[in-house]
Amino acid sequence: MTNESKTLFIPLYGKAVMSREGFFKDTTAEEIVNSEKESFDNVDHSRKLAIYMAMRAKQYDEITRNFIRHKSRPVIIQLGCGLDSRAVRVNHENVMWYDLDFPDVIELRKKYYTENEFYTMIPSSVTDFSWLEHITCRSENVLILAEGLSMYLSENDMKNLIENFRNKFSKATFIFDAYSPFAARMSKYKNPINNVDAKIDFAMDKPEILENENVKCILNSDIIQKKYVKQLKGSDKLRFSFMGGAGKNMYRIFGYEIS
């Protein structure tokens, strides 16, 4: 596995921890963490990180559920899917769903997930755009998710992704999270991905850097939200109440409508 691929164990561990506590339900993450214990030896086991990863996943799940609920014949594409179980967590009956990651990740993923007529796993690098040929289902309602991915790409990669989406689909919504440039600089000194020698490249704090006449920013969201903080207790609640104010511009979720 590449160093970037190894980072998939960081959010997976966090989701498993918070699933056991009932904050975030992900029994598949619990199962995988129990089965692949050696893979988590170098993962940051901090409670703060586990909660943060669960909050991020909760928001992506909500975005996905809302899209499916309000769009006809939706298609969901998840880039850099890792071992994430969003396709299980989100009720996507009769919705075409594609999960994409490097071939070695997909090989591991197939131990825990099974393809069917509505669910396909694509072994490919995100930046090898031939993977788009596997998306055969046509729809005007395409949701592309890239959770925990953008930081390992370049700005040029991100712009190329968006351009290829525009060429492939008549309309698409692209959701991803990104560090601010300041947070990216600070991450050199303290970041859980440092344990696997992964490096951050892309960062942004101005949504307009990816906009043009065909690409418009429609979402610029805090990851730490009050409704999630309210579900915490004791010192966790106090810590994240502070973090939600102090670090709100350090790491955010962005969404773009591409037409």
C-alpha positions as CSV (number, residue, x, y, z in Angstrom):
1,M,0.0,0.0,0.0
2,T,1.1,3.6,-0.6
3,N,1.6,5.8,2.3
4,E,-1.5,7.8,1.3
5,S,-3.5,4.5,1.2
6,K,-2.4,3.6,4.7
7,T,-4.2,6.7,6.0
8,L,-7.5,4.9,5.4
9,F,-7.0,3.2,8.8
10,I,-7.2,6.5,10.6
11,P,-10.8,7.4,10.0
12,L,-11.8,3.7,10.1
13,Y,-10.5,3.4,13.6
14,G,-12.2,6.5,14.8
15,K,-15.5,5.4,13.4
16,A,-15.2,2.0,15.1
17,V,-14.4,3.6,18.4
18,M,-17.4,6.0,18.2
19,S,-19.7,3.3,16.9
20,R,-19.0,1.2,20.0
21,E,-20.1,4.2,22.1
22,G,-23.3,4.9,20.0
23,F,-22.2,8.3,18.8
24,F,-21.8,7.0,15.2
25,K,-23.2,3.6,14.1
26,D,-20.7,1.7,11.9
27,T,-20.7,-2.0,12.8
28,T,-18.7,-2.8,9.6
29,A,-15.8,-0.5,10.9
30,E,-15.9,-2.4,14.2
31,E,-15.7,-5.7,12.4
32,I,-12.7,-4.6,10.2
33,V,-10.8,-3.1,13.1
34,N,-11.2,-6.4,15.0
35,S,-10.1,-8.4,12.0
36,E,-7.1,-6.2,10.8
37,K,-5.6,-5.4,14.2
38,E,-2.0,-5.3,13.0
39,S,-2.9,-2.6,10.4
40,F,-3.8,-0.2,13.3
41,D,-0.5,-0.4,15.2
42,N,0.7,2.9,13.8
43,V,-2.7,4.6,13.9
44,D,-3.1,7.6,16.2
45,H,-5.5,6.3,18.9
46,S,-6.4,9.7,20.4
47,R,-10.0,10.2,21.4
48,K,-10.1,13.7,20.0
49,L,-9.2,12.3,16.5
50,A,-11.7,9.5,16.8
51,I,-14.5,12.0,17.5
52,Y,-13.4,14.3,14.8
53,M,-13.4,11.5,12.2
54,A,-16.8,10.4,13.2
55,M,-18.2,14.0,13.0
56,R,-16.7,14.3,9.5
57,A,-18.3,11.0,8.4
58,K,-21.7,11.9,9.9
59,Q,-21.8,15.1,7.8
60,Y,-20.9,13.2,4.6
61,D,-23.6,10.6,5.4
62,E,-26.2,13.4,5.9
63,I,-25.2,15.0,2.6
64,T,-25.5,11.7,0.8
65,R,-28.9,10.8,2.4
66,N,-30.3,14.2,1.5
67,F,-29.1,13.9,-2.1
68,I,-30.7,10.5,-2.5
69,R,-33.9,11.6,-0.9
70,H,-34.3,14.7,-3.1
71,K,-32.9,13.6,-6.5
72,S,-34.4,11.3,-9.0
73,R,-32.2,8.4,-10.2
74,P,-29.2,9.5,-8.3
75,V,-25.7,8.1,-8.9
76,I,-23.2,8.1,-6.0
77,I,-19.4,7.9,-6.7
78,Q,-17.0,7.7,-3.8
79,L,-13.4,8.5,-4.5
80,G,-10.6,7.2,-2.2
81,C,-13.2,5.0,-0.5
82,G,-10.7,3.1,1.6
83,L,-12.6,0.6,3.7
84,D,-15.5,3.0,4.5
85,S,-19.0,1.5,4.8
86,R,-21.0,4.5,3.6
87,A,-22.6,2.3,1.0
88,V,-23.9,0.2,3.9
89,R,-24.7,3.0,6.3
90,V,-26.7,5.0,3.9
91,N,-29.9,3.5,2.6
92,H,-29.3,3.5,-1.1
93,E,-31.7,0.8,-2.3
94,N,-31.9,0.9,-6.1
95,V,-29.3,3.7,-6.3
96,M,-26.2,3.1,-8.4
97,W,-23.1,3.3,-6.2
98,Y,-19.5,3.2,-7.2
99,D,-16.6,3.0,-4.8
100,L,-13.1,3.7,-6.1
101,D,-9.6,3.3,-4.7
102,F,-6.1,1.9,-5.6
103,P,-6.1,-1.8,-6.7
104,D,-4.5,-3.0,-3.4
105,V,-7.1,-1.2,-1.3
106,I,-10.0,-2.6,-3.4
107,E,-8.5,-6.1,-3.1
108,L,-8.6,-5.7,0.7
109,R,-12.0,-4.1,0.5
110,K,-13.5,-7.2,-1.3
111,K,-12.9,-9.2,1.9
112,Y,-15.7,-7.2,3.5
113,Y,-17.9,-5.9,0.7
114,T,-19.7,-7.6,-2.2
115,E,-20.6,-6.1,-5.5
116,N,-24.1,-6.5,-7.0
117,E,-26.2,-4.9,-9.8
118,F,-26.3,-1.6,-7.9
119,Y,-22.8,-1.6,-6.3
120,T,-19.5,-1.6,-8.1
121,M,-15.9,-1.3,-6.8
122,I,-13.4,0.3,-9.2
123,P,-9.6,-0.4,-8.7
124,S,-7.9,2.7,-9.9
125,S,-6.0,5.8,-9.1
126,V,-8.3,8.8,-8.9
127,T,-6.0,10.7,-11.3
128,D,-6.1,8.0,-14.0
129,F,-9.3,9.3,-15.6
130,S,-9.9,6.1,-17.5
131,W,-11.9,5.0,-14.4
132,L,-14.7,7.2,-15.7
133,E,-15.3,4.7,-18.4
134,H,-16.7,2.3,-15.7
135,I,-19.5,4.8,-14.9
136,T,-22.0,3.5,-17.4
137,C,-25.2,4.6,-15.6
138,R,-26.5,7.9,-17.0
139,S,-28.1,10.4,-14.8
140,E,-28.4,14.2,-14.3
141,N,-28.0,13.7,-10.6
142,V,-24.5,12.6,-9.8
143,L,-22.9,13.0,-6.3
144,I,-19.2,12.6,-6.1
145,L,-17.7,12.3,-2.6
146,A,-14.0,12.6,-1.8
147,E,-13.7,12.3,2.0
148,G,-10.2,12.7,3.3
149,L,-8.7,12.7,-0.2
150,S,-8.0,16.2,-1.5
151,M,-4.9,16.9,0.7
152,Y,-3.0,14.1,-1.2
153,L,-3.7,15.7,-4.6
154,S,-2.3,18.9,-6.1
155,E,-4.3,22.0,-7.1
156,N,-3.9,21.0,-10.7
157,D,-5.2,17.5,-9.9
158,M,-8.3,19.0,-8.3
159,K,-8.9,21.2,-11.3
160,N,-8.4,18.3,-13.7
161,L,-10.8,16.2,-11.7
162,I,-13.5,18.9,-12.0
163,E,-12.9,19.3,-15.7
164,N,-13.2,15.6,-16.3
165,F,-16.4,15.5,-14.3
166,R,-17.8,18.3,-16.4
167,N,-16.9,16.5,-19.6
168,K,-18.4,13.2,-18.4
169,F,-21.6,14.3,-16.7
170,S,-24.3,16.8,-17.7
171,K,-24.5,17.8,-14.1
172,A,-22.6,16.7,-10.9
173,T,-22.1,17.7,-7.3
174,F,-18.6,17.3,-5.9
175,I,-18.1,17.2,-2.1
176,F,-14.7,17.1,-0.5
177,D,-12.9,18.3,2.6
178,A,-9.7,20.4,2.6
179,Y,-7.1,21.9,5.0
180,S,-6.5,25.7,5.0
181,P,-3.0,26.6,3.9
182,F,-2.2,27.5,7.5
183,A,-3.4,24.1,8.8
184,A,-1.4,22.4,6.1
185,R,1.8,24.1,7.2
186,M,1.1,23.3,10.8
187,S,0.4,19.7,10.0
188,K,4.1,19.2,9.3
189,Y,4.7,19.3,13.0
190,K,1.6,17.4,14.3
191,N,-0.7,15.3,12.2
192,P,-1.8,11.7,12.5
193,I,-0.8,11.0,8.8
194,N,2.8,11.7,9.8
195,N,2.9,8.3,11.4
196,V,2.7,6.7,7.9
197,D,4.8,9.3,6.1
198,A,2.0,10.6,4.0
199,K,2.4,14.2,2.8
200,I,-0.1,17.0,2.3
201,D,-0.1,18.8,-1.0
202,F,-3.5,20.6,-1.7
203,A,-4.9,23.1,0.7
204,M,-7.4,26.0,0.2
205,D,-9.4,28.6,2.1
206,K,-10.9,30.5,-0.8
207,P,-13.5,28.4,-2.6
208,E,-13.2,30.6,-5.7
209,I,-9.9,29.1,-6.7
210,L,-11.8,26.2,-8.2
211,E,-14.7,28.2,-9.6
212,N,-15.4,29.2,-13.1
213,E,-18.5,29.8,-15.2
214,N,-19.4,26.1,-15.1
215,V,-18.3,25.4,-11.5
216,K,-19.9,27.1,-8.5
217,C,-19.3,26.6,-4.8
218,I,-22.5,25.6,-3.0
219,L,-21.2,24.4,0.3
220,N,-18.6,25.7,2.8
221,S,-19.2,23.9,6.0
222,D,-17.7,23.5,9.5
223,I,-16.9,19.9,10.4
224,I,-17.5,20.5,14.1
225,Q,-21.2,21.4,14.3
226,K,-23.2,22.3,17.3
227,K,-25.7,19.5,16.7
228,Y,-22.8,17.0,17.0
229,V,-21.2,18.6,20.0
230,K,-24.6,18.4,21.8
231,Q,-24.4,14.6,21.5
232,L,-21.1,14.5,23.4
233,K,-20.7,14.4,27.2
234,G,-18.4,15.8,29.8
235,S,-14.9,16.8,28.8
236,D,-15.5,15.8,25.2
237,K,-18.3,18.3,24.9
238,L,-16.3,21.0,26.5
239,R,-13.2,20.3,24.3
240,F,-15.2,20.3,21.0
241,S,-17.2,23.4,22.0
242,F,-13.9,25.2,22.1
243,M,-12.4,23.5,19.0
244,G,-15.5,24.4,17.0
245,G,-14.8,28.1,17.6
246,A,-11.1,28.2,17.6
247,G,-10.4,26.0,14.6
248,K,-13.4,26.4,12.3
249,N,-11.5,27.7,9.4
250,M,-8.6,25.2,9.6
251,Y,-10.4,22.3,7.9
252,R,-13.7,22.4,6.2
253,I,-16.1,20.6,3.8
254,F,-16.7,22.2,0.4
255,G,-19.2,21.4,-2.3
256,Y,-19.3,22.4,-5.9
257,E,-22.0,22.2,-8.5
258,I,-20.6,21.3,-11.9
259,S,-22.6,21.8,-15.1
